[in-house]
Amino acid sequence: MSVIAVADGAEQPLALPDGAQPGPPVWAPDGQRFAFTMDRPDGIGVWVADAGNGTASQVPGLIVRDVLGGDTSASSTVRWSRDGQSLLVLAAPDGAPRPPAPPAEPQIDETAGKRSQMATFTDLLRTPADEDAFEALATTQPCRVNPVTGERTVLGPPGLYHSAEDSPDGGYLLVHRLQRPFSFRVPWALFARRAEVWRADGAPVAVIADLPVSDEVPRQGVPTGPRLVSWEERAPASVVWVEALDGGDPVTPAKHRDRLFRLAASVTDLQHRCLGWYDLDRPGQLLLLEHDRDRRWLTTWLLDLAAPADGRVIFDLSADDAYGDPGTPLTMLRPDGSRTLLGDGSVIYLRGEGASPDGDHPFFDRFDLRTRTATRLHQSPPECTEHVLGFTGRGWAEMVIWHESPTEPPNLRVAGLDGSPPRPLTAWPDPHPELTGIPRRLVMHDRGDGVALSGMLYLPPGHDPARDGRLPLLLWAYPHDFGSADTAGQIRGSTAEFTRLTALGPVAFVLRGYAVLADATMPVIGDPETMNDTYLEQITAAAAAHIRALDEAGIIDPGRVAAAGHSYGGFMTANLLAHTGLFAAGIARSGAYNRSLTPFGFQTERRSFWEAPAVYDRVSPFRYADQITAPLLLIHGEQDSNPGTYPIQSQRLFDAIRGTGGTARLVLLPYESHAYLARESVLHLLAEEFSWLERWLE
């Protein structure tokens, strides 16, 4: 971890212990300090760094727990107070013992009258001993801590706290915590839970939500009761939340699906499901997003909590429409500790991918909420890819830009809004120069029914089809659902990015002499309620069209094509091998192959197994294992925690292929979950994949 000075690009590495594993930084409101966690043999310590001089030191005597509060982008375990004078932490209780080894006992569960039609979650509690161990490991104590001396003030008794955040005026705390009973059916976030308001010294004031275990949430629905409970950022101490009016069930007819509350008063009813909101830098004003499930539609409202009837629509578009996407608003941590949208309340700033028929051209806009007009401040040039990260803070006249191109590795630049030439901020080297010459291009063709397809084609460096002949092809894909052919055919991606060799991606095959069609589009289009009725026909047509186009271009040998994918892409791969003769081999990673084991929906399927048994049966490659004649490599993490993709999915498909005379290989990676992280796992994965295709594609 290092600090880079925007003024001159000077980079100051933090002096941390050898082998340190720092967590994500959490900035103080003054922008001069940041806190982060670090694993220690006896627990998780907290460090504070000075951005000005690059010094960092451990907060004395402080051990925290992130079982319930950890996150990849910010942390509920450690946060700064609004005034930046102290840290609010979820500390490990003093002298807390580790739970004993679980006893050998029967696993018992019981149901009577419940209609729990939720996902097939993994890594659940299973026994009373599990419950006790979970409670022991997740128990913390909310404290206010001096970041220099480590002196702490205990704010509440030990408990199962998820977060504790002070109000904008610093006078109160919003506390989220779990309580018994737990559940053997759902993950901890859906256990019985409370949202409470405390005084700054920890004295209870009000209970906003006291919710039971949410194990009967309707399919693709939401729990009943208060949700999205949060502080209103531009009010001294005002809590805002939403509640479902339709029982949380998206198929229940309802004039309004959600109601927005402020403190205990109803503010307004929302026609569709509320996905969340941003606080503007003006009291009582929100930018609120709602989703129309039936139309796959997103609507963004400008809402004044004091006059909700005067709310105005700011954006209104299909959730699938990449070309029309206005971008995502940028937020700002302000000196008073509040986090609001960047801008003055009448103007906001939007950052988007800029999808277009010739690829992505990321943009940065200033958007006037009064006139609903955008002014483009920056757009990525055609020859490179540039993402604006934000302003430098110098009067909002300079931007920090992430810059990369096919020949330039990613680096940071500073550019002025006045059009002055950018200046480099970093000079990170090319991590793998041997890949810089890999040619790639965006290929586009028709599925055969008017649906446009695309993919990113990579070829070996220096390959000349006229001289070197046709190449074997690896077709790498992941199906996506769309409501219309127009949005399904939109181009997503760019040829102007730096080519990265990633551990789990397909580009490495180019170095072994293969053509790689990455992110080959496999759209499944139709009514959201029934589109999977034609899932097989649609992915089969797309796969055939991709192969046909590259064959007609003289690039590939159609007799040496392999299909591959991860998760839903693995599911697609097994189906393609079961229902087509297009492929000489396949690689399916961490997929689900028997849909009767995900009976309450999968991906965006809205029907249960009992409502559409023929569809579940038809799209399950396990059901047609006797038709999988091309060799199939199955790879799975031994501890996959993704809902639906239990390791048994790969194990049973392998058993079925073995029992019906097919050719397959099963690789279970120890300790790995849905993605694979360990160096040993990644290198073994690559060795297995290279060997498999070399064996069967000659």
Secondary structure, 3 states (H helix, E strand, C coil): CEEECCCCCCEEECCCCCCCCECCCEECCCCCEEEEEEEECCEEEEEEEECCCCCEEEEEEEEECCCCCCCCCCCCCEEECCCCCCEEEEECCCCCCCCCCCCCCCCCCCCCCCCCCCCCCCCCCCCHHHHHHHHHHHCEEEEEECCCCCCEEECCCCEEEEEEEECCCCCEEEEEEECCCCCCCCCHHHCCEEEEEEECCCCEEEEEEEECCCCCCCCCCCCCCCEEEEECCCCCCCEEEEEECCCCCCCCCCCCCEEEEECCEEEEEECCEEEEEEECCCCCEEEEEEEECCCCEEEEEEEECCCHHHCEEEEEEECCCCCCCCCEECEEECCCCCEEECCCCCEEEEEECCCCCCCCCCEEEEEECCCCEEEEEEECCCCCEEEEEEECCCCCCEEEEEEEECCEEEEEEEEECCCCCCEECCCCCCCCHHHCCCCEEEEEEECCCCCEEEEEEECCCCCCHHHHCCEEEEEEECCEEECCHHHHCCCCCCCCCCCCCCCCCCHHHHHHCCEEEEEECCEEECCCCCHHHHHHHHHHHHHHHHHHHHHHCCCEEEEEEEEEEECHHHHHHHHHHHHCCCCCEEEEECCCCCHHHCCCCCCCCCCCCCCCHHHHHHCCHHHHHHHCCCCEEEEEECCCCCCCCCHHHHHHHHHHHHHCCCCEEEEEECCCCCCCCCHHHHHHHHHHHHHHHHHHCC
